[in-house]
Amino acid sequence: MGARWHFERACTVAGRSGAGARTVTPASTAGRLSGRLAAVALAMSAAACGPATGPAATVSPSTEWREFEGSWNAAGTRQSIPLGADRRGSVIHLGGTMLLAGPGRPGVGFRVELIALTDSATGLVGRSVWTDEAGHQVFSELQGEGTVAQNRITGSILGGTGRYAGASGSYEFAWQYVLEAEDGSIQGRAVGLRGRVKPGTNPGPGGTPQ
C-alpha cells in the first residue's frame, strides 16, 4: 500500500513541478522503502506521466505516380475499306509481348491484345488489355493521330483486375509497321513507349504493383 501511495504521489509532484521535483513520502513509508526502490518508483512515475509517442507517419505508395518505359512487338490482321482515292478505314487486331523497365513499372512482362478502328485521315480509336504472368489485367483506351503524316498514339489506363484494380495512368508511343502483307497480315512495334501509373487504393489479391 505504501509503495502504491508513493508512486501516485510522485506522479502528481512531477507533473506540477517538472523533472526536478522532489518526491514527498510519509515518514512511515520512507522507513520501509530503500533508496534504490524509491529511485525505481520515481523513474516509473516519470515515464507514466510523460506524453505517449506513436509510430511515425508514413506515405502510402498508392499516392505516388510511378514512371515506366519499355518495348512492344505485335502481329495480327488488318481489314480495310477504301474511303476515296487517298483515304482508308481499317479494323486492326494485334497481339504481342510488352516488356517494361524502370523502378516504377507496373510489371515486368505482359501479353497485350489490341483492337482498333483507324482512319488514315483522322486517326485511331482503340482498346487494349495487358495480361501479366499471374493473369492479372490492365485495361486501357487508345487514341491518336495514327495517320500517315502523324503517328503518335496515347493510352489512358482505366483500371484492371487483381493487383491492378483501381489503377490509373497514361502512356504514349509511335507505331511503326514492319510488315504489311496483301492478305492483311501485319507486324509492327511501339517506338518510344513510356508512361506513368498510379496503383489503386484497394488493389485486389496479389498486392500493390511492383
C-alpha positions in Angstrom: 0.0 0.0 0.0 2.9 2.3 0.9 4.6 1.7 -2.5 1.3 2.5 -4.4 0.9 5.8 -2.4 4.4 6.7 -3.2 4.0 6.1 -7.0 0.8 8.1 -7.2 2.2 11.0 -5.1 5.4 11.1 -7.2 3.4 11.3 -10.4 1.4 14.3 -9.0 4.5 16.1 -7.8 6.4 15.5 -11.1 3.5 16.8 -13.1 3.3 20.0 -11.1 7.0 20.8 -10.5 8.8 19.4 -13.6 11.6 16.9 -13.9 13.5 18.5 -10.9 10.6 17.9 -8.4 11.4 16.0 -5.1 9.3 13.0 -4.1 7.4 13.6 -0.8 6.5 10.4 1.2 5.2 10.0 4.8 7.8 9.1 7.4 6.3 5.7 8.0 6.6 4.8 4.3 10.1 6.2 3.9 11.2 3.8 6.6 10.1 0.8 4.6 11.4 1.7 1.2 15.1 1.5 0.4 16.8 4.3 -1.6 17.0 2.0 -4.6 13.3 1.2 -4.6 12.5 4.9 -4.3 14.6 5.7 -7.4 12.9 3.0 -9.4 9.5 4.2 -8.4 10.3 7.7 -9.4 11.6 6.6 -12.8 8.4 4.7 -13.4 6.2 7.6 -12.4 8.1 10.0 -14.7 7.6 7.6 -17.6 3.9 7.1 -16.8 3.3 10.9 -16.6 5.1 11.7 -19.9 3.2 12.0 -23.2 2.7 8.9 -25.3 4.5 8.6 -28.6 3.0 6.8 -31.6 4.6 5.4 -34.7 6.0 7.8 -37.4 3.6 8.7 -40.2 4.2 7.0 -43.5 3.2 7.9 -47.0 1.1 5.3 -48.8 2.7 4.1 -52.1 -0.7 4.3 -53.7 -0.5 8.1 -53.7 2.6 8.2 -55.9 2.9 8.2 -59.6 5.3 5.6 -61.0 7.0 6.1 -64.3 8.0 3.3 -66.8 9.2 2.7 -70.3 9.5 -0.3 -72.5 9.0 -2.1 -75.8 6.1 -3.8 -77.5 6.2 -6.0 -80.6 3.0 -7.3 -82.1 1.5 -9.1 -85.0 -2.1 -9.5 -86.3 -4.5 -8.6 -89.0 -5.9 -5.6 -90.7 -9.2 -5.4 -92.7 -9.6 -2.2 -94.7 -12.1 -0.5 -96.9 -11.4 2.5 -99.3 -12.8 5.9 -98.3 -11.7 7.7 -101.5 -8.6 7.9 -103.6 -6.2 8.7 -100.7 -8.2 7.5 -97.6 -8.7 4.2 -96.0 -10.6 2.9 -92.9 -9.3 -0.2 -91.1 -10.1 -2.5 -88.3 -6.8 -3.8 -86.6 -6.4 -6.7 -84.3 -2.9 -7.1 -82.7 -1.3 -9.3 -80.1 2.2 -9.4 -78.8 4.6 -9.1 -75.9 5.3 -5.9 -73.9 8.4 -5.7 -71.7 8.7 -2.8 -69.3 11.7 -1.2 -67.5 12.2 1.3 -64.7 11.7 1.2 -60.9 8.0 2.3 -61.3 6.9 -0.3 -63.8 3.6 -1.9 -63.0 5.1 -5.3 -64.0 7.9 -6.8 -66.0 6.2 -8.5 -68.9 2.6 -8.5 -70.4 0.8 -10.3 -73.1 -1.0 -7.4 -74.9 -4.1 -7.6 -77.1 -5.4 -4.6 -79.0 -8.4 -3.9 -81.3 -8.7 -0.5 -83.0 -10.5 1.4 -85.7 -8.3 3.5 -87.8 -8.8 6.2 -90.4 -5.8 7.2 -92.5 -7.1 10.8 -92.4 -8.4 11.3 -88.9 -6.6 8.8 -86.7 -7.1 5.8 -84.4 -9.5 4.8 -81.6 -8.9 1.5 -79.8 -9.0 -0.6 -76.6 -6.3 -2.9 -75.2 -5.8 -5.5 -72.4 -2.5 -6.2 -70.8 -2.2 -9.6 -69.0 0.7 -10.4 -66.7 2.2 -13.8 -65.8 -0.3 -14.2 -62.9 -3.3 -13.5 -65.1 -3.9 -10.0 -63.6 -5.0 -7.5 -66.3 -4.7 -3.8 -67.1 -7.4 -2.1 -69.3 -6.8 0.9 -71.4 -8.2 3.0 -74.2 -6.1 4.4 -77.0 -6.5 7.3 -79.4 -4.2 9.5 -81.5 -3.3 10.7 -85.0 -2.4 7.3 -86.3 -2.2 8.8 -89.8 0.4 8.6 -92.5 1.8 12.0 -91.5 1.4 11.8 -87.7 1.7 8.5 -85.9 1.7 9.4 -82.2 -0.8 7.3 -80.1 -1.7 7.9 -76.4 -3.3 5.5 -74.0 -5.3 6.0 -70.8 -5.3 3.3 -68.1 -8.8 2.5 -67.0 -8.1 0.1 -64.1 -7.8 -3.6 -64.1 -8.1 -6.8 -62.1 -6.2 -8.3 -59.2 -3.2 -6.2 -58.3 -4.2 -3.6 -60.9 -7.7 -3.0 -59.7 -8.3 0.8 -59.5 -5.1 1.7 -61.2 -4.9 4.9 -63.3 -2.3 6.4 -65.6 -1.3 7.1 -69.2 1.3 6.1 -71.8 2.3 7.0 -75.3 4.2 5.6 -78.3 4.6 5.9 -82.0 3.6 2.8 -84.1 6.0 1.5 -86.7 4.9 -1.2 -89.2 7.5 -3.8 -90.0 5.3 -6.0 -92.3 2.2 -5.2 -94.3 1.1 -8.1 -96.5 -1.6 -8.1 -99.1 -3.6 -10.7 -97.2 -4.0 -8.3 -94.3 -1.3 -9.7 -92.1 0.7 -7.1 -90.3 3.6 -6.8 -87.8 5.0 -3.8 -86.0 6.4 -2.3 -82.9 5.9 0.6 -80.5 8.7 3.2 -80.6 9.4 5.4 -77.6 6.9 3.7 -75.3 6.7 5.4 -71.9 4.2 6.4 -69.4 3.2 6.5 -65.7 0.8 4.7 -63.4 -0.8 5.2 -60.0 -1.8 2.0 -58.2 -5.3 1.7 -56.9 -6.1 2.4 -53.3 -7.6 -1.0 -52.8 -5.8 -3.5 -55.1 -7.2 -7.0 -55.3 -5.4 -10.3 -54.4 -1.8 -10.0 -55.4 -1.0 -6.8 -53.7 0.3 -3.5 -54.9 2.1 -3.4 -58.3 5.8 -3.6 -58.1 
